[in-house]
Amino acid sequence: MTATVDDIKALREATGAGVMDCRTALDEAGGDIDKARELLREKGLQTAAKRADRDAAEGVVASYLHGGRIGAMLELNCETDFVARTDIFKTLAHDIAMQIASMAPQVIQAADLPADDQGSPAELALLAQPFIKDPSKTIQDLINEAVSSTGEKIAVRRFSRFELGA
């Protein structure tokens, strides 16, 4: 079955993947949009794994303030300044900063947790936390989607959270 232009457009809008990637995924999935979406997600994970050893020295410092009482700052890195200026990257940085302000993670990834820490990695590790706007995804899933869309390694370098009176 050949994918229709409307199906390709809908899948592209939903995933942010390239036109040819959407067409290929729809062809492989026999026109099933949900299956094509899963194929694109798997491809994104493979892309992220291939890029894991690349140097990500560009990026942005993003901030989020909530009611003037809670704030978060985040350094989010990518490979080139071109990607750092894209809306996809800027939105990702803003969403992660908002996540930090809201959920107060202690470390970036679960491997960074001290051995004697009694908390759950899903509560304390940023990348393992469910995304506040869509709990079916983790922050790592969001980053993987952006990697799939941009074709570059994206990594959280560091963050800080501030709260009045805390």
N, C-alpha and C positions, 0 to 999 in steps of 0.2 A: 504494500500500500504506500502510495506517495503522500507525503504530508502536505496539507493545504497551507496556503499563505496565512490564513487566519489562525490555524493551529500553531504555526511557527511563531507568529506575532504574539499570541497569548502566552506561549511557553517562554519566549524571550522576555516579555514584560514580567512574568512571574519569577524568573530565575536570574535575569541579567546576563545570561550566556549569549555567545555570539550566534548570529543567524545560521551559519553552517553547522555549528555544534547542535543547535536546536533541531535543525532539519535531520541531521544524522541520528540524533537520539530518537526523534519521532519515527523515523524509518525503522530503526532497530526495534522500537517498542510496538511496531505495527499500528501506529496512530494513537496509542493509549497515552494521554498526556501525563497521567500520574506515574506510569512506568518510565516515561521519558524523563520526567523530573528526577526520579530516583537514579536513572542512568547518568544524568548530568551531575548529580550530587556525588556519585561514586567517582566520576571522572575528576571532579574538583578535589576529592580526597587524594587521588593519585597525583594530581598536579601539585598539591601542597606537599606531599611526601617527596616529590622530585626536587622541589625548591628549598627544602629544609636546610641544606648546607650553604645556601647563597648568603651573601652579606647584605643585610638590610640596614643601611646607614642614613637613608633619607626618611622623611616623614613629617609629622606634625606634633605639636604639643596642643592638646585640646583640654578645655575646661568645661565644667558644668556647675552651675550654682542652683540650689533649690531653696527658694524663699529667703535667701540671704543668711541662712543658718547652717546649711550643709553645702560643701563644695568638694569637687574632685578635679585633679589634674592628671593627665595621662600623656605619656610619650608613646606614640604608635609609629612604628617604623615600616618602611617598604624599601624597595631597591632603587627607585628613581624618583626625582622630584616631579616628573610628569604625572605619575600615579598619585603622588601625595596631593596634587592639586585637583584630582577628580572628585566629583560629587559622591561617588561610591565610597571612596576612602574617607572623605570628610564626614559623611553620614555615619560610617562605621566608628570613627573616632568619637563622635558625639554620643552615639549609642553606648559605647563602652564606658565613657566618662559618666554617663547617666547611671549605668549599671553599678559603677563603683560607688557613686554617691548614695544610691538606693540600698545596695546589698552589703556594703562594707566588707569586701574580701580582704584577707590578710596577706595573701601571696598570689603570684601570677599563676603558677601551676601546682598541682597536687604534690609533685616531687619536691617542691620547695618547703613543704610543711615539716616542722620539727617532728621527730619520731615520737616524742612524748605528748604531742598535741591531741586532745580528745575530740576535737571537732570533725565534722564530716567534710571531705574534700569538696562536695557540692555546695557547701555553705562557705568555706574558707578560701578555696582556690578560685580565682576569677575565671579561668578558662573552663572550669567544670560547672560553673553556676548556670542554672537555667536563665535564659534571657528574659528580662522583665516584661518585654513587649510580646513575646511569643515563647511561653515556657516549654514548647515542644522542641526548641533548639537551645543548645548551649552557646556560650560565648565563642568557644572553639569552632562550633558549626558556623557561626556568623563570619568568623575570620576565614574559614575554608571557602565559604561562598564568595567572599571578596577576592580571595586568591584565584578562584576559578574564573571570575569576571575580569580581573586585571591582568592575570598571568604573571604576577610577581609574588615573591615571599612577603608576607605581612606578619609582624610580630609585635606584641606588647613588650616594650622595653622596661618601663617602670611606671608606677602610679603612686599617688598620695591622696588621702581623703582627710578632710577637715570638717569638724563639727563644733559649733559653739558649745561651751560648757562641758565638753567631753574630755 
